[in-house]
Amino acid sequence: MLIWWTGTLLEIIILARGYQQRLTRQFPIFYAYLLFVTLDEFVRISFYRWDPNHYSQVYWVTQYICLALGAGIIFEIYRVALRSYPGAARMTRYMLVVVFAAIVVKTLTMPSGDLFAWLASTSLVLERNLRIVQALAMLTLVSLFVWYAIPFGRNLKGILIGYGLFIAMSILQFALWYYSWDRFKPFWTYAETSSYLVVLGVWVNTLWSSETLHEAKPVNQFESDYQSLVASTREQFRRTLARLGWVVRA
């Protein structure tokens, strides 16, 4: 309970400072996610203590909302990081929409039985797949910025590091479930909550004050590589259509 109350206090501090520093305008999805998580903790613990018969239903329904807002954080990270590269931002946004939509559709079409049993089983599969895609998306973005020496802002870097650590712990938890959950279960609850305090500590430190968002000078090589990729993709698409047309005529 001490760890839980400490985490809740840190969440409230982050939300209050975000509102004071007007960071909520720069990162609306991130702060909406954190606000929902904070309120959800009180809702869940209320049902757990006073109405335990409905706790599982509340848990799994709110879990889906958390997953949706968590996926939105990835879109927001890309939006802010690539604000100087609208073409690349648009392309990555479309790609992320397609990938996330495919995962959701595939997961939700799993065989269903009892409604809340189905929510529980699909939620676990959906979270696992979404966490992996989120991790790959963040690694891709970081690799691009390191390769082209594009600087991250302090606020965005803090969100990226904190949420990246949270995603890494989630993936580790799924791995432990798969291989040897019984061995790690006794201390995993403490490890998970303690790591979340580290995440909140990173966010308190990096989001304590707002930094002015300067329009970054576009990196010529990045733009050049992006335009080359677009031109190559269009050419391959044109050739594919031409071949399909030839096959239809034949």
Secondary structure as UniProt FT lines:
FT   HELIX           2..20
FT   TURN            21..22
FT   HELIX           23..26
FT   HELIX           28..50
FT   HELIX           52..54
FT   HELIX           55..81
FT   TURN            82..84
FT   HELIX           86..108
FT   HELIX           115..147
FT   TURN            148..149
FT   HELIX           154..206
FT   HELIX           220..249
//
